[in-house]
């Protein structure tokens, strides 16, 4: 699920989600507003990527909230 909006201090905030090439987003993962996912990255199934996170090229992220599991050179 991709959520490009959030309610902040009683206001609706819209922020684009940027998804690079060859990105894998697992089933039931949630990506919040303002997230950037660079090329060749993986978001594991069920992960929750919090607002404004940046997932680098080839990185693997997972968990709730999502965190870096492997860097691109380790994949």
C-alpha positions in Angstrom: 0.0 0.0 0.0 1.3 3.5 -0.9 0.1 6.4 1.2 1.2 9.8 -0.2 -0.8 11.7 2.4 -0.7 12.1 6.1 -2.6 14.2 8.7 -0.3 16.5 10.6 -1.5 18.9 13.2 -5.0 18.8 11.8 -3.8 19.5 8.2 -3.6 17.2 5.2 0.0 16.8 4.1 0.8 15.5 0.6 4.3 14.2 -0.3 5.3 12.2 -3.4 6.7 8.7 -3.1 9.6 8.1 -5.4 10.2 4.5 -6.6 13.3 3.7 -8.7 13.8 1.0 -11.3 13.8 -2.7 -10.5 12.4 -2.2 -7.0 10.6 -5.0 -5.2 7.9 -4.1 -2.6 6.7 -7.2 -0.8 3.1 -8.2 -0.2 1.2 -6.1 2.4 4.1 -3.7 2.8 3.1 -0.1 3.6 5.1 2.9 2.2 4.2 6.3 3.7 4.5 9.8 2.2 7.8 11.4 1.2 9.6 8.0 0.9 12.3 7.6 -1.7 13.2 4.0 -2.8 16.3 3.9 -5.1 17.0 1.5 -7.9 17.3 -2.3 -7.2 16.1 -1.9 -3.6 13.8 -4.4 -1.8 11.2 -3.7 0.8 10.2 -7.0 2.6 6.7 -8.3 2.9 4.7 -6.7 5.7 7.3 -3.9 6.3 6.1 -0.4 7.2 8.4 2.3 5.7 7.9 5.5 7.7 7.4 9.0 6.3 10.4 10.6 4.7 12.7 7.5 4.7 15.3 7.0 2.0 16.1 3.5 0.9 19.4 3.5 -1.0 20.4 1.7 -4.2 20.3 -2.1 -3.7 19.4 -1.9 0.0 17.0 -4.4 1.7 14.6 -3.0 4.3 12.1 -4.8 6.5 10.3 -4.7 9.8 7.8 -2.5 11.7 9.0 0.2 11.4 11.2 -0.7 8.5 15.0 -0.5 9.0 18.0 -1.3 6.9 18.7 -5.1 6.9 21.4 -5.2 4.1 23.4 -2.7 2.2 23.5 -2.8 -1.6 27.1 -4.3 -1.6 26.0 -7.1 0.7 23.0 -8.3 -1.5 
